[in-house]
Amino acid sequence: MDTEAPAARGRVAGALRFFPDDARQALRMRRYLMAAGTSLLLVAALFLGVRIEVLPVAVALEGSAIVVALIALFYAAFRSGLNLRFSDPSLTTEQIAAAILFLAYIMVHAPAARNALSLFYMVAMLFGVLRLGTSRLLALALLALAAHSAMLLVSFVRHPGADLSDALLQLGVLCIVLPWFALMGGYVNNLRARLSESNRRLSDAFTRIESIAVRDELTGIYNRRFLMAALEREAARTRRGASFAVCLLDVDRFKGINDSHGHAAGDAVLKRFASIAAAELRAVDVFGRIGGEEFLAVLPDTDLEGAVTCAERIRLAVASSRFAELPAGEGVTVTAGVARAGRDEAPSQILARADEGLYRGKQQGRNRVVQVH
């Protein structure tokens, strides 16, 4: 079979797709399309100038060709990944700067449309408000003022007898409006950044709250609330023909560990035990801390024999593990009660049977697994 042909076809298909596969690049491409659409509005304005006879047709055609070329150039930068080499992969500054220089160039050839076209300076800078800070926006405003001044200089060199008053008034207004626009845009961008940071912190807080709601704070495994919900779900599944079993585990003589070595050592033992036990369970199993030194494993699609095997595996792993918090030679053992859920058995009933097995195990000397039918 020719495996290279499908791969080659996949590469060609990927190259022909308009949006990149990368989600962030695709988002940047969508922003670029908004800017490209606005550029086409400028083309419409140029031909409107032709329609009312304030702009030569040749200038409108030249301007349209430049706009199309810029759109193609930036598309190639985004599609090829060249934009990723820039500090701002969205190329916001570069696109605005290109638009500003293009406007100044067109106004050199269309002095009659200068007042109308100068409005597009702010339209171009508007795209930077949500992406650029105050310093970058001010730099773009200065670029616009410098380009506009150069355009006026070239225009009056070409037409020395032209009236200066309107042009100077326009330049003065731009000197006031563009820096003010940059400052306000930077302020809005700062507000957006602060809002984004607040949203991030709020999202982190919600994640933390959700974790607290289902996780035991000491061990990091599931808490009693989550375990009881898991039991309810599995009990509902048994009524539809599924099966599950539970293992109720208790760390032996835990009170003695606390009394002899302190609560910090006891907490460390519980965390270490939780880590050991979790490593012996399947991904589908639900394991958590019921309370104190008592833990519960909910084992979906498991019969009584499988549950006993699982509990024995945990018991042996714990008994053979070294607990650094305890003196050398002093280990930890665990006793487990195991039960399989009946078809119409309530969660409280299966827990009671597992607890009965745990009680028997304690009575029989601890460090053992006892099954209850």
N, C-alpha and C positions, 0 to 999 in steps of 0.2 A: 504494500500500500504506500502511496506517495504522501508522506506526512508533511512534506515541505510546502506543497501546494495550498492546503487549507491554512497553514500558518501565514503564507504569503498573502492569501486572500484576506485573512483577518487584519494583517497590517495595512493593506490597501483600504479596506473598509474603515479602519480606524482613522486613516489619514483623510478619508473623504467626509467623515462626520463633521458637521459644522462646529459643534461644541466639543471641547476636550473631555476625555474620560474623567480626569481629575476634577472633583467637585469644586474645589477652590478656584481652579483655573476657569471652570465653566461659569462660576459666579463673576469672576473678573471679565469674562467675555460678555456677559449680559450687561454689565456696567458700561463696557466699551460700546455695545450696541446702542445704549441710550445716548451716549455722546455722539455716535455716528448719526443717529436719527436727528439730533439737534443740528449737526453740521448740514444735513440735507435741508433743514429749515432755512439755513443761511443761503443755500442755493436757490430756494424758492424766493427769498428776499431779493437776490440778485436779479432774477428774471422779472420780479415785480418792478424793479428799477428800470429794466429794459422796457417793460410795458408802459410805464409812465414817462419814458424818454428822459430819464436822468442818468442812465447808465448805458454805455455802448454794448452792443451785442457781443463784440469780441471780448470785452472784459468779463462779461457774465460767463461766456463759454470757457475762458481761461480759468476763472475762479472755480467753476464747476469741476474742471479737470483736476485742479489742485486738490480740491476737497475729496474727490474720488481717490486720488493717489494717496492722500493722507489716510483715508479710511482703509485702503488696501495695505498700506505700510504697517499701521498699528495692528490690523488683523493678522498679518504675517508674524509680527512680534509675539502676539498672544498665542497663536496656533503653534508656532515653533518652540515656544518655551523661552525665547530670548528675554522676555519680560522678567523672568525669575532671577536674572542677573542684577536687577536694579533693587535699590533699597525699598522702593515701593513697587511691588510687582503689578499693581493696577495701572502704573504709568500715568497717574492722575496729573502730576506736575507737567510731564512731557506733553500730554495731550492738550492741556490748557495753554502751555507756552506756544505750541504749534498753532493753535487757533488764534492767539493774540498776534503772532507775527503774520499770519495769513491775513487777518483783518487789516493790519497796517499796510500790507502790500497792496491789497485791493483798493484801499482808500487813496493810495497814490494815483491810481488810474481812474478813480471815480470821485473827484472832489465834490460833485453835486450831491452825492449820496452819503457824504461823510457823517453828517449829523445822525442819520438813521442807523448807519452801520456801527457807529461807536457804541450803541446800546448793547451790541453783542459782546463787548468786553465783559460786562457783568454777567451775561448769560454764560459765557465760557467759565468765568470764575465761580459761578454758582455750583459747578460740578466739584469744586474743591472743598466746599463748606463741610461736608460730612467725612472728608478724608484727610484734609490738611490742617496743620496748626497755624497759629497766627503768623509766625515768622515766614513760613512758606507762602502763605497768601499775600503777605506784604511784599515779598520778593516778586511774586507774579504781578502785583499791582504796579510796582516800580518798573517791571519789564513792559507792562502795557503803556505806562506813561512815557518811557524812553522810546518805545516803538512809535507811539503816536507823535511824539516830538520830532523824531527823525522823519516820519512821514510828512509832517507839516513843513519841515525844512526842505525836503526834496521837492514838495509841491510848489513852494514859493521860489525855489531856485528855477524851476521849470516855468513858473508863471509869476515873474517879479512884480507885475502890476496888480496882482490879486489883492482883495480887501483882507486885512489882517484881523480886524475886530472880531468877526464871528469865530474865526479859528482860535484866537487867543482866549475868547470867552469859553469856548468848548474845552480847550486844554485846561483852563482854570477850574472849570466844573469837574473835569475828570480828576484833577489833582486833589480835589476835596472828596469826591464820591468814592473813588477806587480805594484809597487807603482806609476810609471809614468802612467800606464794604469788607475789606480784608480784616479789620479789627472785629467787626461784628461776626464775620464768618468764623474767625478764630474762637470767639466767645461761644458761638453755637457748637463748634467742634469740641471745645472743652466740656461743655454741658453734655454733649453726646457721649464723650469718653467717660465722664463721671457717672452718667446714667448706665452705661454699659458695665462699668465696674460694680455699681450697686446691684445691677441685675445678676452679675456673676456671683457676688457675695450672697445675694438672696438665694440663688440656685444652690450654692454650696450649703447654705443653712438648711434649705429644704431637704437636700440629700442627707445631711447630718441628722435631721429630725426623723426622716424615714428610716435611716439606719438604726437610730436609737429605738424606734418603735418596734423593730423586729430583731435587733441584735442584743446579745448580752454584753454589757459594758466591759466586764472584766475579761472574758475569754474571746469575745468577737464572734462567737457562734450564735445560732438562733436562740431567742429567748422563749419563755413559756407561752407568751401570746401567739407567736408564730407557730410553735409546735402544736398548740391546740387547734389552730386553724388547719394545719396540715393533717392532723388526725381527723378532723371533720371532713376534709376533702377525700381522704382515703376511705373513710367509712361510707361516704356517698358512693364511691366507686365499687365498694363490695356489694352494694345493693344492685349493681348492674353486672355482677358476675366476676369482678376482679378480687384480688386477695392482697393482704398485707400483714406484716407482723411488726411487733415493737420489741425493743430491748431497753429495759430500764436499768441503768448502771449507777452504782454508788461507790465512791472512793472509800475504801476501808479505813477505819480508825482515823478519819480526817480530823476529828476534834483533838486527838492526841498530837497530831502534827501542828495544829495551831497553838496548842498549849505548850508544847516543847520547843518549837522553833519560831513562833510568832506568826501573826496574821500575814505578814509580807511573804514569808515562805509558803504559807498555805495558799495564798493567791497564786504564787508562781507554780505550785504543784497543780492547781486546777487548770491553769493555762496550758501547762505542759501536757497534762492528761487529755485536754480537749484537742490539742494538736495531734497527739498520738492516735486517739480514737478516730478522728476525722480522716486520717490517712488510710485507715483500714476499711473505709466505707466506699460505696459506689457513688457516682455523680448524682444518681437519681434519689439516693437516700437523703433523708432530712435529719440532721443531728443538731441538738441544742441542749441548753442547760435549763432544767426544770426549776431549780432553786438549790441554794446551798452547794453541797457536793454531789447532787443527784442530776443525772443526765439522761436524755431520752434519744433513741434512734428510731425513726419511723422508716420501715423498709418496704417499699411498694413491691408488689408482685413477688412476694417471698413467702415460702411455706415455713412451718415450724422448724424443720431440719435445717433449712438455709439460715434462719435467724439464729439458731443455736451455734452454727458454724461461724457466723459473723461475730457473735458475742464472744466465742472462745478465741477468735483471732485477736479481738481487742484485748481480752484478758491477758493473753500470752504476751502481746506486744507491750502492754503496760508493765507486767511483771518483769520483763527482761530489759526494760529501759532504765537508764541512769537519770536520776533527778538531781541536778546540780545543787538545788536548794537544800538538799538533805545531806547529812554526814555520810561519808563513805560506808558502804555496807548496809545502809538503810534504804529500802526501796518502797514502792507503792504498789498496792494490789487493788483490784476492783471486783465487786460482786455484781452479777447481773441476773435479772428476772426476765424471761422471754415468754411471749404469748403471741398466738396467731389470732387475728380478728375473725369473729364469726360473721355470717352474712348480714344479720340484722342487729349486730351488737353495737351499742353506743360507745363512743370514745371513752367515757368514764368507766365503762365495764371492762374494756380490754386493758385500760391502765390499772384497774384494780387487780386484775389477774396477774399482770406483770409485776405489780407491787407485792403480790402474794409470793411469787417466785423469788423476788429479791429478799423478802423477809425470811423465807426458808433458807436461802443461801447464807444469810447472816447467822441464822441459828445453827447451821451445819458447819460453821467454822470460817466463813468468808472465802474470798479468792476462788470463786466458783461460779458456774452458770447453771441456773435452775429453770427448767421449762415447765409451763403450766398449760395443760390442755383445756 
